[in-house]
C-alpha cells in the first residue's frame, strides 16, 4: 500500500525546511522494502511450485513404470488364457470323439 503524504508536508515555494525531500525519500525506501517483500514472497511461491512440479514429474515416471508392469501382466494373462482355452478345446474334442464313438457303436 502506498502511503498518502499530507499536502501540508509537500515541498513548495513557501517550504524551505527540506522536510519534503526527506519524507519522499523515506517513503520511497518504504515502498522499495514492500516491493522486496512481495518479490521475496513471489520467489518463494515459484520455488515451491518448482518443487511440486519435480514431485509430479517423479510420480508420472512411477505411473509409467506401473503401466508398463500392468501391460506385461495382462500380456502374460492373455498368453495363459489362450493356452488354457487350447487345452479346453482339446479336451472338448476328445469328449466329442468319445461321444461319437458311443453313438456309432449303438447304431451298429
C-alpha positions in Angstrom: 0.0 0.0 0.0 1.4 3.4 -0.9 1.2 5.9 1.9 -0.6 9.1 1.4 1.6 12.2 2.0 -0.4 15.0 3.6 -0.4 18.2 1.5 0.9 20.1 4.5 4.3 18.4 4.2 4.6 18.7 0.4 7.6 20.8 -0.7 6.5 24.0 -2.2 7.7 27.5 -2.8 6.9 28.6 0.7 8.5 25.5 2.3 12.2 25.7 2.5 12.9 23.4 5.5 13.9 20.4 3.5 11.3 18.2 5.1 9.6 17.3 1.8 12.6 15.6 0.1 13.4 13.6 3.3 9.8 12.5 3.6 9.7 11.5 0.0 13.0 9.6 0.4 11.7 7.7 3.5 8.5 6.8 1.7 10.5 5.6 -1.3 12.6 3.4 1.0 9.4 2.0 2.5 8.0 1.3 -1.0 11.2 -0.5 -2.0 11.1 -2.6 1.2 7.4 -3.5 0.5 8.3 -4.4 -3.1 11.2 -6.5 -2.0 8.9 -8.3 0.5 6.4 -9.0 -2.2 9.1 -10.1 -4.6 10.5 -12.5 -2.0 7.1 -14.0 -1.4 6.6 -14.5 -5.1 10.0 -16.1 -5.4 9.2 -18.4 -2.6 6.0 -19.4 -4.3 7.8 -20.1 -7.6 10.3 -22.2 -5.7 7.6 -24.2 -4.0 5.8 -24.7 -7.3 9.1 -25.9 -8.9 9.4 -28.5 -6.1 5.8 -29.6 -6.6 6.5 -30.0 -10.4 9.5 -32.1 -9.6 7.5 -34.4 -7.4 4.7 -34.6 -10.0 7.4 -35.5 -12.7 8.6 -38.3 -10.4 5.1 -39.5 -9.8 4.4 -39.6 -13.6 7.6 -41.7 -14.0 6.3 -44.1 -11.4 2.9 -44.3 -13.2 4.6 -45.0 -16.5 6.6 -47.9 -14.8 3.4 -49.2 -13.2 1.6 -49.1 -16.6 4.4 -51.0 -18.2 4.2 -53.6 -15.5 0.4 -53.9 -15.9 0.8 -54.2 -19.7 3.3 -57.1 -19.1 0.9 -58.8 -16.7 -2.1 -58.5 -19.0 0.0 -60.0 -21.8 1.1 -62.9 -19.6 -2.5 -63.5 -18.5 -3.6 -63.4 -22.2 -1.0 -66.0 -23.1 -2.0 -68.2 -20.2 -5.7 -67.9 -21.1 -5.0 -68.8 -24.7 -3.1 -71.9 -23.6 -5.9 -72.9 -21.2 -8.5 -72.4 -23.9 -6.4 -74.6 -26.2 -6.4 -77.3 -23.6 -10.1 -76.9 -23.1 -10.7 -77.2 -26.8 -8.5 -80.3 -26.9 -10.5 -81.9 -24.1 -13.8 -81.0 -25.7 -12.6 -82.5 -29.0 -11.7 -85.7 -27.1 -15.2 -85.8 -25.5 -16.8 -85.3 -28.9 -14.8 -88.2 -30.3 -15.8 -90.4 -27.4 -19.5 -89.5 -27.7 -19.3 -90.1 -31.4 -17.7 -93.5 -30.8 -20.6 -94.4 -28.4 -23.2 -93.2 -30.9 -21.6 -95.2 -33.7 -21.4 -98.3 -31.5 -25.1 -98.0 -30.6 -26.1 -97.6 -34.3 -24.1 -100.7 -35.4 
